[in-house]
Amino acid sequence: MKEKLAFGAKVTVAHVLTYTLCGMLAMTLFDYQSTIESIGMRGTDDLMVQLAPVFQIARGALFAVVLWLIRSAFMERRHGWLIVWTVVAILGIFNTPATSPGSIEALIYLEPTGEPLNTSIGGTLEILAQTLLFSVFATWWVKRPARHASAAASPAGIGTTKSSEPKF
């Protein structure tokens, strides 16, 4: 149980941090403030938007549940982060059953709206960058061996060997 909780906490924190970082960078780089309200999104001064990082805890926990179920597919692989990113990008972005921007369903069912390029292209770039960063960071972190105080205090706990390093 302790292993599952540690895994879940790391994945959740990785999601919240990368979501917040990428969202703030994209907001600045793509000037979302000037266009998001015109496409039906809440403004950045809205309380719900300001609380977005808090709501991301639930999304991070859901990512953790799914990644726990498929951990054997990426934990022991050298480029496990690529497996995680592929799964997240395909299922969560391109092949989502919702008519979300960037998805196949949106391509089929949504009429072109003349959405400003900074929100359509910027949004897709933001999502791809965030999920990539999340996949790399979360995979790296969950593969790291736990550091215990007792191991750090003993001479055997000092330093690491090549075989103890996680496969990244």
C-alpha positions, 0 to 999 in steps of 0.5 A: 500500500505504501508503494502505491501511495508513493507512486500516486503522490509522485505522479500527482505532484508531477502532473500539478507542477507541469500543468501549472508551469506549462499553463503559465508559460503558454498563457504568456507566450500565446497571449491567451488573455486576449482571446480565450473569452471570445471562444467561450472560455472563462477569463483568467481572473475567474475564481475557477480558473485561478483554482485550476491547479487545485483541481488538477490534484484530482486529474493527477490522481486519475493519471496515477491510477491508470499509470499504476495499472500499466506500470509494467509497460514502462517501469523497466524500459529504458525509454518508459517515458515515451510509452507514457507520453504515447498513451497519454497523447493518443488516449487523452488528446487525439483519441479522446471521445470528447470533441476536444480541440486537437482530437479526431472527434473535433475534426469530424463534428465541430465546424471551423470557427475561425478560432485565433491561431494563438489559442488553437495552435498554442493550445495544442502545443501547450498540451503536447509540451505539458504531457511530454514534460509530465511523462518525462518527469513522472517516469523519472521520479517514480523510477528513482529508488526511495531514499530512507534515512537509515540508508543515508546514515549507513556507509553502504547507503552512500553513493549509487551504483550503475545498476541502482540507477533507474532506466530513463 
